[in-house]
Amino acid sequence: MMVSVLSYIPWLQQVNGEYQVDEGTTVYDLLHLVQEQHELDLQWDRDALVGINNRIAKATDILQASDQVVIMMPLNGG
């Protein structure tokens, strides 16, 4: 199945596009796939916050066909 990835992190624009993933693929699995394909070193929640279809995702969320996955900078503040 295909999912689309859109990065709002300026230095990660190369990850934008469509990815072929198997059924049962989690958000964590997809992030690992993206890292391998683009030779990146991203750490979940430290370097990237991930959303699926306009909601913040957990690493264990399972992707569905045609999901839009967004990669954002983690939020900081106080």
Phi and psi restraints in degrees (value plus and minus 20) as a CYANA .aco file:
   2 MET   PHI    -126.8   -86.8
   2 MET   PSI     119.8   159.8
   3 VAL   PHI    -149.6  -109.6
   3 VAL   PSI     131.7   171.7
   4 SER   PHI    -125.7   -85.7
   4 SER   PSI     125.8   165.8
   5 VAL   PHI    -142.4  -102.4
   5 VAL   PSI     113.2   153.2
   6 LEU   PHI    -152.0  -112.0
   6 LEU   PSI     102.3   142.3
   7 SER   PHI    -120.0   -80.0
   7 SER   PSI     110.3   150.3
   8 TYR   PHI    -118.2   -78.2
   8 TYR   PSI      -9.9    30.1
   9 ILE   PHI    -115.6   -75.6
   9 ILE   PSI      98.3   138.3
  10 PRO   PHI     -73.5   -33.5
  10 PRO   PSI     -58.2   -18.2
  11 TRP   PHI    -106.9   -66.9
  11 TRP   PSI     -11.4    28.6
  12 LEU   PHI    -142.1  -102.1
  12 LEU   PSI       6.3    46.3
  13 GLN   PHI     -84.8   -44.8
  13 GLN   PSI     -42.2    -2.2
  14 GLN   PHI     -86.9   -46.9
  14 GLN   PSI     -34.4     5.6
  15 VAL   PHI    -105.3   -65.3
  15 VAL   PSI     -29.0    11.0
  16 ASN   PHI     -81.9   -41.9
  16 ASN   PSI     116.0   156.0
  17 GLY   PHI     126.9   166.9
  17 GLY   PSI    -189.5  -149.5
  18 GLU   PHI    -118.5   -78.5
  18 GLU   PSI     120.9   160.9
  19 TYR   PHI    -148.0  -108.0
  19 TYR   PSI     115.7   155.7
  20 GLN   PHI    -107.9   -67.9
  20 GLN   PSI     101.7   141.7
  21 VAL   PHI    -151.7  -111.7
  21 VAL   PSI     138.5   178.5
  22 ASP   PHI    -103.0   -63.0
  22 ASP   PSI     137.5   177.5
  23 GLU   PHI     -80.1   -40.1
  23 GLU   PSI     122.1   162.1
  24 GLY   PHI      69.3   109.3
  24 GLY   PSI     -19.8    20.2
  25 THR   PHI     -88.6   -48.6
  25 THR   PSI     112.4   152.4
  26 THR   PHI    -112.4   -72.4
  26 THR   PSI     148.4   188.4
  27 VAL   PHI     -79.5   -39.5
  27 VAL   PSI     -62.0   -22.0
  28 TYR   PHI     -80.3   -40.3
  28 TYR   PSI     -63.5   -23.5
  29 ASP   PHI     -79.9   -39.9
  29 ASP   PSI     -63.3   -23.3
  30 LEU   PHI     -83.8   -43.8
  30 LEU   PSI     -63.8   -23.8
  31 LEU   PHI     -80.9   -40.9
  31 LEU   PSI     -59.5   -19.5
  32 HIS   PHI     -84.2   -44.2
  32 HIS   PSI     -62.9   -22.9
  33 LEU   PHI     -80.1   -40.1
  33 LEU   PSI     -66.5   -26.5
  34 VAL   PHI     -80.7   -40.7
  34 VAL   PSI     -62.5   -22.5
  35 GLN   PHI     -81.1   -41.1
  35 GLN   PSI     -64.2   -24.2
  36 GLU   PHI     -84.7   -44.7
  36 GLU   PSI     -65.5   -25.5
  37 GLN   PHI     -86.4   -46.4
  37 GLN   PSI     -49.6    -9.6
  38 HIS   PHI    -133.1   -93.1
  38 HIS   PSI     -10.1    29.9
  39 GLU   PHI      30.8    70.8
  39 GLU   PSI      36.1    76.1
  40 LEU   PHI    -131.4   -91.4
  40 LEU   PSI     142.5   182.5
  41 ASP   PHI    -146.1  -106.1
  41 ASP   PSI      65.8   105.8
  42 LEU   PHI    -127.5   -87.5
  42 LEU   PSI     118.0   158.0
  43 GLN   PHI    -131.4   -91.4
  43 GLN   PSI     106.6   146.6
  44 TRP   PHI     -71.7   -31.7
  44 TRP   PSI     113.1   153.1
  45 ASP   PHI      47.8    87.8
  45 ASP   PSI     -34.5     5.5
  46 ARG   PHI    -112.1   -72.1
  46 ARG   PSI     -67.3   -27.3
  47 ASP   PHI    -123.4   -83.4
  47 ASP   PSI     -43.7    -3.7
  48 ALA   PHI    -166.7  -126.7
  48 ALA   PSI     116.8   156.8
  49 LEU   PHI    -129.9   -89.9
  49 LEU   PSI     114.3   154.3
  50 VAL   PHI    -136.5   -96.5
  50 VAL   PSI     118.6   158.6
  51 GLY   PHI    -143.0  -103.0
  51 GLY   PSI     131.5   171.5
  52 ILE   PHI    -145.0  -105.0
  52 ILE   PSI     102.9   142.9
  53 ASN   PHI      28.0    68.0
  53 ASN   PSI      31.2    71.2
  54 ASN   PHI      52.0    92.0
  54 ASN   PSI       5.8    45.8
  55 ARG   PHI    -161.6  -121.6
  55 ARG   PSI     130.3   170.3
  56 ILE   PHI     -87.9   -47.9
  56 ILE   PSI     114.1   154.1
  57 ALA   PHI    -121.0   -81.0
  57 ALA   PSI     133.3   173.3
  58 LYS   PHI    -117.0   -77.0
  58 LYS   PSI     135.4   175.4
  59 ALA   PHI     -78.4   -38.4
  59 ALA   PSI     -49.4    -9.4
  60 THR   PHI    -109.6   -69.6
  60 THR   PSI     -22.6    17.4
  61 ASP   PHI     -82.5   -42.5
  61 ASP   PSI     115.4   155.4
  62 ILE   PHI    -112.0   -72.0
  62 ILE   PSI     111.1   151.1
  63 LEU   PHI     -96.1   -56.1
  63 LEU   PSI     129.0   169.0
  64 GLN   PHI    -136.9   -96.9
  64 GLN   PSI     137.2   177.2
  65 ALA   PHI     -73.9   -33.9
  65 ALA   PSI     117.7   157.7
  66 SER   PHI      52.0    92.0
  66 SER   PSI      -8.9    31.1
  67 ASP   PHI     -81.5   -41.5
  67 ASP   PSI     125.9   165.9
  68 GLN   PHI    -125.3   -85.3
  68 GLN   PSI      97.1   137.1
  69 VAL   PHI    -123.0   -83.0
  69 VAL   PSI     107.6   147.6
  70 VAL   PHI    -134.7   -94.7
  70 VAL   PSI     112.3   152.3
  71 ILE   PHI    -127.2   -87.2
  71 ILE   PSI     104.2   144.2
  72 MET   PHI    -148.8  -108.8
  72 MET   PSI     144.9   184.9
  73 MET   PHI     -92.0   -52.0
  73 MET   PSI     119.6   159.6
  74 PRO   PHI     -82.6   -42.6
  74 PRO   PSI     129.3   169.3
  75 LEU   PHI    -109.6   -69.6
  75 LEU   PSI     118.8   158.8
  76 ASN   PHI    -148.1  -108.1
  76 ASN   PSI     142.0   182.0
  77 GLY   PHI     133.9   173.9
  77 GLY   PSI    -196.0  -156.0
